[in-house]
Amino acid sequence: MKSFTINKNDAGQRLDKFVTKSVPILPKTLLYKYIRIKRIKVNGKRAEISTRLQENDVVEMYINDEFFEAAPQKYDFLKASKNLNIVYEDENIILCDKKAGVLCHPDDKEYNDTLIDRIKRYLYEKGEFNPDLESSFVPALVNRIDRNTGGIVIAAKNAESLRILNQKMKDRELHKFYLCIVHGTPKAKSGLLEGYLLKNEDKNIVKISKNRFTDSKEIRTKYSVLDSKNGLSLIEVELLTGRTHQIRAHFASIGHPLLGDGKYGTNAQNKKYGYKKQCLYSYKLVFDFKSDAGILEYLNGREFTVQDVWFRDAFYNGSL
């Protein structure tokens, strides 16, 4: 028998979800059976699969030792780079300035050196995250940015912050602003681009249309031209919806692809300026809570900005 005392990060979970994370190799069929026949109890009593666990509850599991995995001697995230650009940090969150070329999460080509692994390593070495003391929670990202795009990514240090920020993101109470450089100058100096986007998962490319079509999703992109020179325009964009490649594809669809974007623009256009990296950066984040934010209420109204946007100075000094 092993027992687990529910800590703050595990509170609020359903019993079956907690057991699945705590004993990942336990088959689901046995999990449900063991709860039913009281081999998994809460505070010494029978519980339902859907029971919501509270802080300081004790979950007792009368199951074979073979189902409990030994704690790893070395964690994979310790292989990640220590290079982490922190814009802001407190006891609940970290805002990181992710550089272009870094993945947010592992994929089939890169497993160890991702942004989330760098954050885990950083917090582990600070003594703020110890997998041995957590039954199910690990630091997690609230938003993601494409590998080839830089900018602010939010990480939650605890389960309560993650829950709140995920809901605020869903309710559009977090405003994300981007800087980009496009070919040419839009006719309107500011405006709202609207349309529909369909993603081709196999080719990792999206299609934009002004009219709704099967399986498409609505997109809304608000923009303002900050300056224009040498056949290029520096633009601030606020994402009102957050779809895959939305900014890149939306501006390309109106004839103004991003500088350096070979997927939605053309290499022939980009060659003139010598840029192969897309000029796109998520440079500003604004917390604009419309409802109670619990332990994160202190962030309401705050704005965070990345000052070092690699292409902005080049645009203004004419070196593009």
ZIMO-V553634 format. One record per residue. SS is DSSP state (hx for helix, st for strand, lp for the rest). PHI is phi in whole degrees, -180 to 180 (NA if undefined). OMEGA is omega in radians with two decimals (none if undefined). Layout:
SS	PHI	OMEGA
SS	PHI	OMEGA
This chain:
lp	NA	3.02
st	-130	3.12
st	-123	3.14
st	-128	3.03
st	-94	-3.05
lp	-72	3.10
lp	-97	-3.06
lp	-59	-3.09
lp	-72	-3.13
lp	-94	-3.11
lp	-64	3.11
lp	95	3.14
lp	-81	2.97
st	-71	-3.12
hx	-58	-3.08
hx	-65	3.12
hx	-68	3.13
hx	-64	-3.13
hx	-65	3.13
hx	-59	-3.14
hx	-75	-3.09
hx	-78	-3.13
lp	-129	-2.98
lp	-63	-3.11
lp	-93	3.06
lp	-76	-3.13
lp	-60	-3.12
hx	-59	-3.12
hx	-62	3.12
hx	-72	3.13
hx	-56	-3.10
hx	-67	3.12
hx	-66	-3.09
hx	-67	3.06
hx	-68	-3.09
hx	-66	-3.07
lp	-97	3.04
lp	68	2.97
lp	-89	2.94
st	-125	-3.06
st	-123	3.03
st	-122	-3.11
lp	55	3.07
lp	78	-3.10
st	-123	3.06
lp	-65	3.14
lp	-133	3.09
lp	-90	3.08
lp	-55	-3.04
lp	-89	3.14
lp	-57	3.10
st	-89	-3.09
lp	-79	3.12
lp	-113	3.12
lp	-56	3.14
lp	79	2.95
lp	-60	3.09
st	-115	3.10
st	-100	-3.13
st	-107	-3.11
st	-122	3.11
lp	-95	-3.10
lp	-132	-3.07
lp	-62	-3.12
hx	-60	-3.09
hx	-62	-3.13
hx	-83	3.13
lp	-94	3.11
lp	-78	3.07
lp	-70	3.11
lp	-63	-3.12
lp	-64	3.12
lp	-77	3.12
lp	-140	-3.08
lp	-95	-3.12
hx	-59	-3.08
hx	-66	3.10
hx	-72	3.06
hx	-84	-3.11
lp	-73	3.10
lp	-65	3.06
lp	-87	-3.08
lp	-73	-3.09
lp	-142	-3.13
lp	-99	-3.06
st	-98	3.10
st	-85	-3.11
st	-161	3.10
st	-151	2.95
lp	-142	-3.06
lp	-71	-3.07
lp	-113	-3.03
st	-138	2.95
st	-132	2.98
st	-106	-3.10
st	-109	3.01
st	-93	-3.13
st	-75	3.12
lp	-88	3.09
lp	-58	-3.13
lp	103	3.14
lp	-98	3.07
lp	-80	3.04
lp	-74	-3.13
lp	-128	3.11
lp	-61	2.97
lp	-132	-3.06
lp	-74	-3.14
lp	-110	-3.12
lp	-132	-3.09
lp	-110	-2.98
lp	-89	-2.98
lp	-94	3.10
lp	-117	-3.12
hx	-60	-3.10
hx	-65	3.10
hx	-72	3.07
hx	-64	3.12
hx	-67	3.11
hx	-60	3.14
hx	-63	-3.14
hx	-58	-3.11
hx	-71	3.10
hx	-63	-3.11
hx	-72	3.02
hx	-81	-3.09
lp	86	-3.13
lp	-98	3.12
lp	-141	3.09
lp	-134	-3.10
hx	-56	-3.14
hx	-67	-3.09
hx	-101	-3.14
lp	-111	3.14
lp	-78	-3.07
lp	-146	-3.05
lp	-82	2.95
lp	-133	3.07
lp	-51	-3.02
st	-141	3.10
st	-87	3.12
lp	-90	3.11
lp	-132	3.13
lp	-130	3.07
lp	-132	3.14
lp	-54	3.14
lp	-50	-3.02
lp	-88	3.08
lp	-115	3.09
st	-101	3.04
st	142	-3.02
st	-78	3.04
st	-122	-3.11
st	-95	3.04
st	-121	3.11
st	-99	-3.13
lp	-90	-3.12
lp	-144	-3.03
hx	-65	-3.12
hx	-66	3.10
hx	-64	3.13
hx	-63	3.14
hx	-61	-3.11
hx	-63	-3.06
hx	-69	3.07
hx	-62	3.12
hx	-71	3.13
hx	-65	3.08
hx	-65	3.12
hx	-63	-3.12
lp	-85	3.11
lp	59	3.08
lp	-104	2.99
st	-120	-3.08
st	-103	-3.11
st	-111	-3.14
st	-116	-3.13
st	-118	2.89
st	-110	3.06
st	-149	3.02
st	-117	3.14
st	-118	3.01
st	-74	3.11
lp	77	-3.13
lp	-136	3.09
lp	-58	-3.11
lp	-59	3.10
lp	-92	-3.11
lp	-68	3.05
st	-152	-3.13
st	172	3.14
st	-124	3.07
st	-90	3.12
st	-128	3.13
st	177	-3.12
st	-134	-3.04
st	-124	3.06
st	-128	-3.12
st	-97	2.98
st	-95	-3.05
lp	-63	-3.09
lp	-65	-3.09
lp	-98	-3.11
lp	52	3.12
st	-142	-3.12
st	-120	3.11
st	-118	-3.11
st	-113	3.08
st	-142	3.05
lp	-76	-3.10
lp	-112	3.11
lp	-66	3.05
lp	-141	-2.99
lp	-52	3.09
lp	68	3.12
lp	-80	3.12
st	-122	-3.13
st	-68	3.06
st	-130	3.12
st	-139	-3.06
st	-128	3.14
st	-94	-3.07
st	-143	3.06
st	-147	3.11
st	-77	-3.12
st	-85	-3.13
st	-168	3.09
st	-137	3.06
st	-167	3.08
lp	53	3.10
lp	78	-3.11
st	-130	3.08
st	-134	3.02
st	-93	-2.99
st	-129	2.96
st	-98	-3.09
st	-125	2.96
st	-111	3.13
st	-81	3.07
lp	-91	2.94
lp	-133	-3.08
lp	-122	-3.13
lp	-103	3.11
lp	-56	3.07
lp	56	-3.01
hx	-58	-3.09
hx	-64	-3.11
hx	-59	-3.06
hx	-73	-3.09
hx	-67	3.13
hx	-70	3.08
hx	-63	-3.09
hx	-68	3.11
lp	-104	3.05
lp	88	-3.12
lp	-133	-3.14
lp	-65	-3.14
st	-70	3.05
lp	-62	3.12
lp	87	-3.11
lp	-93	-3.13
lp	-83	-3.12
lp	-80	-3.11
lp	-105	3.01
lp	-107	3.11
lp	-132	3.11
hx	-65	3.14
hx	-63	3.09
hx	-65	-3.05
hx	-74	-3.07
hx	-59	-3.13
lp	-58	-3.08
lp	-100	3.09
lp	73	-3.13
lp	-108	3.09
lp	-112	3.09
lp	-99	-3.12
lp	-69	-3.10
lp	-88	-3.10
st	-148	-3.08
st	-148	3.07
st	-84	-2.88
st	-99	-3.08
st	-143	3.13
st	-133	3.14
st	-125	3.05
st	-90	-3.05
lp	-136	-3.05
lp	-75	3.09
lp	-101	3.11
lp	-139	-3.06
lp	-57	-3.12
lp	-113	3.05
hx	56	-3.08
hx	-69	-3.14
hx	-106	-3.09
hx	-58	-3.13
hx	-64	3.14
hx	-84	-3.05
lp	-59	3.13
lp	87	-3.09
lp	-83	-3.11
st	-128	-3.14
st	-126	-3.04
st	-133	3.00
lp	-89	-3.11
lp	-83	-3.05
lp	-91	3.06
lp	-98	-2.86
lp	-57	-3.06
lp	-97	-3.07
hx	-66	3.13
hx	-63	3.14
hx	-63	3.10
hx	-65	-3.05
hx	-73	-3.13
lp	-89	3.03
lp	79	-3.12
lp	-88	3.08
lp	-69	none
